[in-house]
Amino acid sequence: MYIILSEALVETGLVTSNGEARRLISGGAISVNGQKISEDYALNEKALIKKGKNSFLLVK
């Protein structure tokens, strides 16, 4: 089972729309497990998503 990164951001309320999620991802404001992300992809394991400096999300 997997979830797309931008969908996870929207479904959890970290961002308000898919467009905003894609914009943040392409702008380098999103990191997954400490690695900056530059394009949307599928998460298929536990991941710690960070938006900016103070917003965190744990996806199981």
SULSULJO-V422045 format. One record per helix or strand of 3 or more residues. SS is the DSSP state (a for helix, b for strand). FROM is the first residue (numbers start at 0). TO is the last residue. If there is no record, write none. Layout:
BEGIN
ss->SS from->FROM to->TO
ss->SS from->FROM to->TO
END
This chain:
BEGIN
ss->a from->4 to->10
ss->a from->17 to->25
ss->b from->29 to->31
ss->b from->46 to->50
ss->b from->54 to->58
END
